[in-house]
Amino acid sequence: MRLVHLDLKGAAPRVSYLEQVFPLLSQLGANGVLIEYEDMFPFKGELEILRSPYAYSEEDIERIQQLAEQHKLEVVPLVQTFGHVEFILKHEKYQHLREVERFPNSFNPHVPDTLALLKSILAQVIEKHRRSTWIHIGADEVFHLGEGMDSKSWMSHHKGDVGTMYLKHIKEVLGFLTAQYWGLRVLMWDDMLRKISVGALRGSPLSPPQPPGDGGTACPAAVQFLTKYVESGFEAVWFASAFKGTTGPAQAWTPLSYHLKNHLSWLKVMQAVPRLAPLRLQGVVVTGWQRYDHYSVLCELLPVSIPSLAICLQTLVNGGFTEEAKRKVLDVLGLESVQLEQSTCEGRGAFPGVEIYHMVEQVNGHLKESILKALEEESAIKGWFSPYHRKRQFGNPRNMESFGSKVLKLHEDWESFVRDLRAQLERIYFPDTVEEWLEENVNPYLDQLRDLVRDYR
């Protein structure tokens, strides 16, 4: 299986955009989507507090699944069940379920309310995904586990460690899923398992028939973990690569060669799997993180990273970025060429959101530079229109006129560009995403120019 990860904890696209993207995923070689809803799920009743004001409706969830079915994409919902639960624990109502009172990252596994809450969250999500045969329970990066008072007291009473405590909670989650939803298969990330001994894993509920997911960074050292999982009794494994969202929390432009190299190193690991029989590779998740966590800023927008996604999927399909893979990427995306090292594409492009792709390229490459150049290299501004002049509102009109028309034109050009960009973003995204992206990537520079123009006038 080749699943494309849709991380909806930031910049969740409108369903009308997914209508355009799903056929593309299918064409490029994906056969499933891993959907991390977080606060975009239409939680009901007691859980309604968890919904974003822009959350998808129940009809939207149904539509997404119909689209997936139409394009032969398996839908795997992802529900975080241990760490990365800021969208839950930020609410006062659930604050008492935090492992460490100050931090909203991770659940306290010792409070009975934690499991009760997880059961109702899982039940609502699974209820709306009756066609799905898989569910992903997250379970990565459980920060501060073992630091809470309850955990410390549990460890001293049971002579246990953080690993056994982690497995105990996972066992409870799996126990609920296997009892309630017969035949539903479970995936999870493996970073926390890497620190747990073979002995503890062997006796855990993760040994067959429960296959684990293997997330994280790709390198031949991964083989070392795989050997450990074989010794622990695992029969199946998944890998997780990335097409965006791993090169910096505020990354706006996707580095193509970086993500291609990530997939090439995973292919090497895949080649090693047959030597590790009876372990078999069951699938790959091509992750596309949209935020590092619920509180961080947005990483690259989906339209910006579609060339990267196309390259990564075709690399997996062809066992390398072959000429055939390259040709397919260019054909499907309507591009003339791709410059991997420069992370640029030539040609107008014909993929969903291509207008945003080109406009973000302009913002990324020229906005800051052109404004700083106008404001800092213009000697008349430095000499006759300094912060001192502007604060006290005086200046020599003769010298001010020497830079005025240039600055006014630059300002008008960028304002007009941003109006167009905003219109394009609004077609794909909800208002909160549009505001956040412009606030983070455009306003820090354009506001300086706006202020100068206001003072000049």
N, C-alpha and C positions, 0 to 999 in steps of 0.2 A: 504494500500500500504506500502511496505517496500523498501525504496530507499536507495541505497548505494551511498554516496557522493564521487565523484572523483574530488579532488581539483587539478586543473592543473596549478596553479600559481607557481608550483615548481615541479621538478621531474616528468614531464608529461611522461607517458610510451609510447613507440612506439606502434602503432596499433597492431603489431604482438603479443605483450604481452597481450593486451586486448582480443585478440582472444582466449587466454588460460584462462584469468580471468573470462570472461563473463559466460561460462558454469558453472564455480565453484560458482559464485554468485547465479545462478539459483538453483543449487543443494542445496545450503545452506539456501535457503528460501527467497532470494530477488526477487522482481518482478519489479524492476526499478532501474535506475541510475540517480542521480542528477549530471550533468556535469558542473562544474565551469571552463569555458574555459580561461577566462581572455585573456592573449596575445597569447594563443595557437590557437585562432580562425583565419581562413584565411580571415581577413578583406580585403576589396577591395576599390579601388578608394581613395577618401579623407582619409579614415580610415586606409589605408595600413600602416601608420606610427606606428600603435598600435601592429602590428604583431611581435612576437619573430622571430629571424632568423630560429628557429626550428619549427615554427607553423605548425599545421596539414594542409594538402592540402584539397581542396574541396572534392577530392576523399576519403581522410581519413575520413572526417566527414560523408560521405555517407556510407562508410564501417562500421564505428562504429554503425550507426543506423541499418544497415543490420544485424550485429552481435547481436545487442540488440533484434531485432525482432525475429531472429532465436532462441534465448534463452528466449523468452517471457519476456523481460525486457522493461518496458516503459522508454523512454528517456525524462528527464526534463532538459532543458538547464537553467543555472543560469547566469543572467546578473546583475552585481551590478549597481544600478541606483542612489545611493546617497553617501554612504560612501565606504571605501575600493576601491577607484578608482585611486590608485597610478599609476597603469599601464597606465592610460590615462593622469592624471594631472602632471606626471613627465616630459612630453614633453613640450617644450617651446611653441609649437603651441597651447596648451590648458591651459597654465598657468593662463590665464585671467579668467578661469572658477573656480578657487579655492575659497573656502569660506574664508580661511585665506591665504594671499599671500605666507607666508613662508612654509605652509604645503600642501603636495600633496594628503592628505587623502580624502577630501570631496568636493562635488560640491557646488558652490554658486547657490541656487535655484532661485535667482532673475534675473540672466542674461538670456535673451531669448535664447542665444546660447547654454545654458546648455540643455534645453529641445530639441532643434533642434538636438544637437549631440546625445542625448540619443535615439531619434526617429530613427536616421539612424543606430545606433549600434543595437538596438532591431530589426529593420527591417531586417538587414543583417543576424542576428542570427536566427530569426524566419523563414526567407525565406529558410534557409538550414535545418530547422527542421519541415517540413510540416506535418510529421506524429504525432508530439507531441501535446498532448491535454492540457499540463500544461506548464507554464513558471514560473521561480522563479526570483523575482526582487531584491533579497538581502535586501538592505535597513537597514542593522544593523550597529551599531557602527559608527554613523555619528559624528565623533569627531569634536569638535570646532564649531558645528552648533550654530549660534546665535552670534558668536564672530566677524564675518566680518562686515565691515562698512555698507554694503547693508542690512544685516540682522538687525543690530541695528536700522537703520533708518526705515525699514519695521515694526519692532515691535513697535516703538514709534508712527508711523503714524496710525497703525491699532489696537493699544492697544492690540496686540497679544503677545503670548509667543512662546518659541521654539517648543512646542508641536503642536500648530496650524500651525506654519510655516512648520513643518515636514509633517503634514497631507495634507497641501495645495500642496506640491510638489508631494507627493504620489498620490494624486487625479489626478494631471496632467498626471502622467505616466500611471495610470490606465485608464484615459479618452482616451488616445491615443490607448492603447491596446484593450479596449472594442470596440472602434469605428472601428479600422482597422482589428481586428482579432476576428470575432464573434465566441463565444463558447470557446475561449482559456481561461483556468482557471489559476488564478494567486496565487502564494505562496510568502510569504515574512517572514523574521525573525521578532520576536516580541519584541526584547529587548527595542527598542525605544518606543513601544506602552505601555510598562509597566509603564512609567512615565506620561502617558497622562490620563486625567480624563475620567470617564464613560460618562459624558455629551458630551465632545468633540468627543469621539469615536462614540457615538450613532448617532451623526449628520454627521459622516464622510462617505466617499465612501467605507469604509471597512466593514460596516454592510452588510448583505446579499445583493446580491448573492456572494459577494467576500469573500471566506474563507481565514483567515490569517494562516500563518505558525507560529508555536511556537518553537523558538529555545532556546538554553541556557542550563543551568545546571539543573539536575534533583534532586528534593527533594520534599517532601510532601508540602512544601510552594508553589509549582507550582499550587496547587489546588486553592490557594488564587487568583492567576492571572486568572485562568480559570473562577472562580466565577465572576470576574470583566468582562471578555469577554462575559459571558452569559448575564449579566446586560446590556452590550453594544449592545446586539442584534446579536452576532455571532451565527452561527448555526453549524459550523464545525471547527475543529482544527487539527493541526498536531503536533507531538512532534519531537524534534531532540536530539538524544543521540550522543555518539562519540565512535569510535573504535580505534582512534589514534589521535595524534596531539593536545592534550589539556593539557599535563602534563609538558610542558616546551618548549620554542621556539627552543632549541637545543637538544631536546630529541632524542636519536638514537635507543633506545630499548623500545619496548612497554610493559608497566606494565599491565599484564593480569587481575589481581584481581581488579585493579582500574576500568577498563572499564566494567568488569562484574558487579561490584557493581553499577555502573552508570545505567546499563540496569535493574538491579533488582529494583532500586528505581523508574525508569520510569514505570515498570510494576505495582507498587503500585499506581502511579498516574493514569495509565490506568484503574485500577479497580475502581477508584473514578469517572470516567467520566459518567457512567450510572446514577449516582445520580444527575448529572448536566444537565439533559434533559431540553430543546431540543438539547443541544450541543452534537455533536457526533464526535468521533475520526475518522479521515479520513486516516491517514497514519503516518508513522514514517520515518524520515531521519536519517540513521546511518552515522554520519559525520566522515570524515577522513581528517583532515586538513594537508596540506603539508607545509605550511608556516603560520606564524601568520599574516603577511601581505606581500605585494610585495617586501619589502626591507629586511625582516628577513631571517635568515638561514633556512635550511631544517629541518623539523621534521623527524620522522621515515619514512623510505622508505616503499612503499606498500608491497613488498614481506616480509619484517620484521614483518608487522602487520597483515598478513593473518590469523595466528592462533587467534589473538584477534578478527578479523572480523567474523571468523567462530563461535567463542564462543558467540559473541554478537547476531548474526543473529539467531543462534539456540536457544538462550535464549528467544528471542522474539517469535519465532515460537512455542516453547514448554511451554511458560509461566513460565520459570525458567530454571536454568542450571541443568536439570534433568539427570538421568542416560542415558536416551534415547538421550538427546541432546549431552551429552559427547561422547557417542558411535558414533553418527553420525559425530561429529567433527573429531574424531580419524580416522574413516573409510575414510571419504572424503579427509582428508589431508595426509593419509598414515602414521600416527604417532602411537607410542606405548602408550604414556601417556603424560599428561599435568600437570605441577606443577604450579598451579595458583599463589601461594605466591612468588615463585622464578621467575615467568615469563619465565619458560623454557619448552621445549618440548623434549621428548625422542623419538628416532626413526629417520630413515633417512628422512622420509617425501616424499610426492609425489605431492606437490602442485607447481603451477607455481612460479618460482623464489626461490625454496627451497635452491639452492646452495648459493644464496645471503643471505638468512636467516641465514644459518650456518656460513658463513664467517663474517657477521656483528657481530654475537655472539662472534666469536674469537677476532675481533677488540675491541669490547665492553668489553670483559672480560680479555683479556691478553696483548694486544699491549702495552698500556701505562705502565702497571705493569712490564712487562718483560724488557722493555727498561730502565725504571727508576731504576729497581733493578740492572741491569748491570752497569749503569752509576754512580749510587750513592752509591752502597754498595761495589763496588770493591775498596779495599784500595789502590791497585797499581795505579789505575787511579787517585784517589784523591791525592796520594803522589807523583807520578812521571809523571803524565800527566794531570796536572791541566790546567785551562784556561791560567795561567801565562806561563807554558811550551809551550802550543800550540801556543800562540800568538808570542812567541819569537823563536819558532821552535827548541827546544833542549830537550833532555831527555836521560835517561840511557837505552840503548837497552836491557840490561839484565832484568830490571824491566818491560819494555814495552812488552817484549815477554811473560811475565807471564800472561798478560790479552789479548794479541792480538788475538790469535786463537779463543778464546771464543767470543770476540766481532765481529770478522769477520764472524763467523758462524751465530751468531744471526742476523747480518745484512743481510747476504745472504738468510737466511730462510724467514725473513720478506719481503725482496724485491721480492722473488719468489712468496710468498703468495699474495702480492699486485698486481703482474702481473696477477695472476689468477683472483683475485677479479675484477680488471679493465676489464678483458675480459668478465666476467659474467655481470658486470654492463653495458657494451657497448651493450650487446645483448638486454637489456630491455630499456636503456635510451639513450638520446641524449648526445653529448659530453659535453655540458655545465653542465648538472647534474653530470656526472661522475667526472669532474674536481672539481666542488664545493664540492661534498661529500668527495672526497679524501683529498682535501685541508682543510676541516673542521675537519675531524675525524681521518685521518691517519697522514698527514704531520706534525702536531704540535709535534708529538712524534718521528716519523721516521726520521724527519729532524735532530733531535739532534744526533741520532745514525749515520746518513749519514755524518754529519759534523765531528764527532769524528773519523770515519773510514777514511775520507779524510785526516785529520790531521795526523792520525797514519801512513798512507801509505807514 
